[in-house]
Amino acid sequence: MSLSKLAHKLLSPTALQTSRRSLASVAPSQPLQAHYPVVPGSLTAHLQLRSGESFTGGSFGAPVSTVGETVFTTSLVGYPESMTDPSYLGQLLVFTQPLVGNYGVPGRTRDQYGLLKHFESEKIQCRGIIVSDYALKYSHWNACESLAQWCEREGIPAITGVDTRALVHILRGQGSTLGSLSVGAEPAKNIDWVDPNAENLVAQASTDSVRVFNPDGDVHVALIDCGVKYNIIRSLCDQGARVSLVPWNHAISAELPSYDGIFISNGPGSPSYCTETIEQLRRAFEMYQRPIFGICMGNQLMGLAAGLNAYKLRFGNRGHNQPAVDLTNGRCVITSQNHGYALDDSKMPAGWDRYYVNANDGSNEGIRHLSMPFRSVQFHPEAKGGPLDTAYLFKEFVDQVRAAKAAGVDAIIDASADSVQQSAAASAQA
Ligand SMILES: NC(=O)CC[C@H](N)C(=O)O
């Protein structure tokens, strides 16, 4: 058979469907064997999905067992950033990039704001990692230790030798699924399948006191911390803002005049638990007239405050190559993403419009107010990892904040009204 005929046969829709069917028909309880050599001399590790499928491989992290929501990312690089992103709290993270660990893990150097330069928070946030082929040797000018050493030191289990193509195929089909990652000769028994999304993960990830960054900044931005990534704080500081990081449930509506702008961060789990943040934003939408911007969880919370609903996506969008179309100008940007929920934007509340839309699946990628400077995006303009294509949004936001301040825009629509006092009283009661 000629090469072109062979290629045609292999890539024909029928052949592709057959290969999909054969992967999908893996018997649920049949253990899938490790596809790659595992770490020599390592302990055996097991990944069991609540739906019955199981995978056996080698352990290269801490010899502990855990349960979490099994989700996958299609990012090619950036495991130190992804693993420390607080939005992964409660999750077992599967990397579709087969070779992981080859550039090691960087050290804990800090920048001029006191933020870790190479990590997105102080510690590993995901509950465990699942890879196809852990690199036994690492090499990078900046590396201080191996991925295995880091996981072990931080008490995070890790499994290698898993056929992540088969695993992702299962997760795409049935959706993100609870998984048990255990270390030992036998798979874990009597697993306690606690769903991390059944609790308020934002309350665990957020700061519990106000922290100020770049105190000499010329404009003052309140950053609501739902589980903020360090590069969001850094990106605002780099634009010259003084940033007050406040807890997720801070009574911000009682102190609106203190801020030249408000920013809402990313964060883990379901947005539905953040009722206090939603209520604070709802009040801010009624009174505040300076810029407000949200990222990811921030987009979801702004949408809920505006009157939209959020729903859980089947398997989420996690990766560094997600195309989003800016509906104000038709331009497509390539974005970094990590979310399992999305806003239902099929019917927009009065005064609001869709801002960006995902070019792959049509899901919401942002909303904007039509007359007030309020907008948010579902993707991550701060990247880390991922492309910097949308970093301009930080500049636009801080420029807008600065322009409003220079123009003397009052924080409150009717500063003389009782609204601020009423809000303060309501916040005090809440
Ligand atoms: N990165 C984020 O802020 C994620 C938001 C939310 N936890 C979700 O999964 O959709």
The ligand as a Tripos MOL2 file, in Angstrom:
@<TRIPOS>MOLECULE
LIG
   10     9     1     0     0
SMALL
NO_CHARGES

@<TRIPOS>ATOM
      1 N1         -8.9500   29.5530   37.9020 N.am      1 LIG1
      2 C1        -10.1020   29.8270   38.4730 C.2       1 LIG1
      3 O1        -10.3320   30.8990   39.0410 O.2       1 LIG1
      4 C2        -11.1240   28.7240   38.4720 C.3       1 LIG1
      5 C3        -12.4950   29.1520   38.8910 C.3       1 LIG1
      6 C4        -13.3570   27.9850   39.3450 C.3       1 LIG1
      7 N2        -12.7790   27.3330   40.4780 N.3       1 LIG1
      8 C5        -13.5300   26.9970   38.2200 C.2       1 LIG1
      9 O2        -12.9790   25.9290   38.2510 O.co2     1 LIG1
     10 O3        -14.2210   27.2830   37.2740 O.co2     1 LIG1
@<TRIPOS>BOND
     1     1     2 1
     2     2     3 2
     3     2     4 1
     4     4     5 1
     5     5     6 1
     6     6     7 1
     7     6     8 1
     8     8     9 2
     9     8    10 1
@<TRIPOS>SUBSTRUCTURE
     1 LIG1         1 GROUP 0 **** ****
